[in-house]
Amino acid sequence: MNTATIERATALRALHVPGNPLVLPNVWDAASARTVESAGFPVVATGSAAVAPVLGYDDGEVAPAEEMLAAIARIVRAVGIPVTADLERGYGMEPAELVERLAATGAVGCNLEDSDPRTGKMVDADEQAAFLAAVRAAASEAGTGLVINARVDTYLHGEGPPDERLAEAVRRGRRYLEAGADCVYPIFASEAGVIRSLVGEIGGPINIAFHPGTPSLEELAGLGVARVSFGPGLHRAVQAYTTQMVAAIKAGQSPYDPDLPAAMAAR
């Protein structure tokens, strides 16, 4: 593996600092990646729920792996900073193949989730830990320095009362760190008290998804979060605004009216 790849992976890993989180406005194509880089962010991250619809597919591993990987490669070529890619649960690839094909895109990090994207059912924690350990082993053998962000889906697809979901998220997070993950991503954990507990009890860098109702970036930093992701939120906002612009054209109006959102809402 070339020196530049190792340097980008090392830089990405070093940016996961509790209390000074790596903020990732997730992208969906080369143009949005360049926007993030131009704004001064040190890393570009893809979001599968944003990339998939751009490719003409629903999220949930519906997009063929080769198309998703090609999209990631285009994003990598468009920027000069590290790229980390949302790979859902690996698109059915064995760990060695996943590591090899991701490395070929130039990306140096990935998200891997612990629920079945097609059914929404949680994967057994030991099974997921073994999968992550195999990915780590393959990355070590290949010398890629891959940064693994292990998503925990107990707040998305888990069951039981809040205290049980928290305990399960902590249990899974610890297992995944032991298996070789660099960061744990309990997606949709959004209450300050829950986030504080996750940070304190998992014992490693924590990634939080930012959405309406989530504590502010400053508050998340104060809670000890190491990474903040925006997922498909920006892409969905862009699509919503595009819908308004198209509706304005259909209505015989200018889509460039600065008061367009208010005007369309009043119709």
VENRA-V80965 format. One record per residue. N is the residue number from 0. RES is the residue in three letters. NEAR is the number of other ideal C-beta (glycine too) atoms within 10 Angstrom. Layout:
n	res	near
N	RES	NEAR
N	RES	NEAR
This chain:
n	res	near
0	MET	14
1	ASN	9
2	THR	7
3	ALA	10
4	THR	18
5	ILE	14
6	GLU	13
7	ARG	24
8	ALA	24
9	THR	14
10	ALA	16
11	LEU	25
12	ARG	19
13	ALA	11
14	LEU	19
15	HIS	21
16	VAL	14
17	PRO	15
18	GLY	12
19	ASN	12
20	PRO	24
21	LEU	23
22	VAL	19
23	LEU	24
24	PRO	19
25	ASN	27
26	VAL	27
27	TRP	24
28	ASP	18
29	ALA	17
30	ALA	10
31	SER	22
32	ALA	25
33	ARG	16
34	THR	16
35	VAL	21
36	GLU	18
37	SER	9
38	ALA	8
39	GLY	6
40	PHE	18
41	PRO	15
42	VAL	22
43	VAL	27
44	ALA	29
45	THR	27
46	GLY	25
47	SER	27
48	ALA	19
49	ALA	24
50	VAL	26
51	ALA	23
52	PRO	18
53	VAL	14
54	LEU	15
55	GLY	9
56	TYR	16
57	ASP	10
58	ASP	17
59	GLY	16
60	GLU	21
61	VAL	16
62	ALA	22
63	PRO	12
64	ALA	17
65	GLU	10
66	GLU	15
67	MET	25
68	LEU	21
69	ALA	13
70	ALA	22
71	ILE	25
72	ALA	19
73	ARG	13
74	ILE	27
75	VAL	23
76	ARG	13
77	ALA	17
78	VAL	20
79	GLY	10
80	ILE	15
81	PRO	24
82	VAL	26
83	THR	29
84	ALA	27
85	ASP	26
86	LEU	26
87	GLU	26
88	ARG	22
89	GLY	21
90	TYR	19
91	GLY	10
92	MET	17
93	GLU	13
94	PRO	19
95	ALA	15
96	GLU	14
97	LEU	25
98	VAL	24
99	GLU	15
100	ARG	19
101	LEU	26
102	ALA	20
103	ALA	12
104	THR	19
105	GLY	19
106	ALA	28
107	VAL	29
108	GLY	26
109	CYS	25
110	ASN	25
111	LEU	22
112	GLU	25
113	ASP	26
114	SER	21
115	ASP	16
116	PRO	16
117	ARG	11
118	THR	9
119	GLY	11
120	LYS	10
121	MET	20
122	VAL	17
123	ASP	10
124	ALA	19
125	ASP	11
126	GLU	10
127	GLN	25
128	ALA	22
129	ALA	14
130	PHE	21
131	LEU	22
132	ALA	17
133	ALA	17
134	VAL	27
135	ARG	18
136	ALA	15
137	ALA	19
138	ALA	26
139	SER	13
140	GLU	10
141	ALA	15
142	GLY	13
143	THR	20
144	GLY	20
145	LEU	27
146	VAL	25
147	ILE	22
148	ASN	27
149	ALA	29
150	ARG	25
151	VAL	33
152	ASP	24
153	THR	26
154	TYR	20
155	LEU	18
156	HIS	17
157	GLY	19
158	GLU	9
159	GLY	11
160	PRO	7
161	PRO	11
162	ASP	10
163	GLU	12
164	ARG	19
165	LEU	22
166	ALA	14
167	GLU	19
168	ALA	24
169	VAL	20
170	ARG	15
171	ARG	26
172	GLY	25
173	ARG	17
174	ARG	22
175	TYR	29
176	LEU	20
177	GLU	13
178	ALA	21
179	GLY	18
180	ALA	26
181	ASP	22
182	CYS	25
183	VAL	28
184	TYR	24
185	PRO	30
186	ILE	22
187	PHE	16
188	ALA	22
189	SER	17
190	GLU	14
191	ALA	13
192	GLY	10
193	VAL	19
194	ILE	21
195	ARG	15
196	SER	18
197	LEU	23
198	VAL	22
199	GLY	12
200	GLU	14
201	ILE	22
202	GLY	13
203	GLY	18
204	PRO	24
205	ILE	27
206	ASN	25
207	ILE	26
208	ALA	23
209	PHE	22
210	HIS	14
211	PRO	6
212	GLY	7
213	THR	19
214	PRO	19
215	SER	9
216	LEU	14
217	GLU	8
218	GLU	12
219	LEU	23
220	ALA	18
221	GLY	13
222	LEU	22
223	GLY	18
224	VAL	28
225	ALA	23
226	ARG	26
227	VAL	20
228	SER	26
229	PHE	20
230	GLY	22
231	PRO	22
232	GLY	18
233	LEU	18
234	HIS	21
235	ARG	14
236	ALA	11
237	VAL	13
238	GLN	15
239	ALA	10
240	TYR	14
241	THR	11
242	THR	11
243	GLN	16
244	MET	17
245	VAL	11
246	ALA	14
247	ALA	18
248	ILE	11
249	LYS	9
250	ALA	11
251	GLY	6
252	GLN	15
253	SER	11
254	PRO	16
255	TYR	8
256	ASP	13
257	PRO	8
258	ASP	8
259	LEU	17
260	PRO	13
261	ALA	9
262	ALA	15
263	MET	18
264	ALA	8
265	ALA	7
266	ARG	8
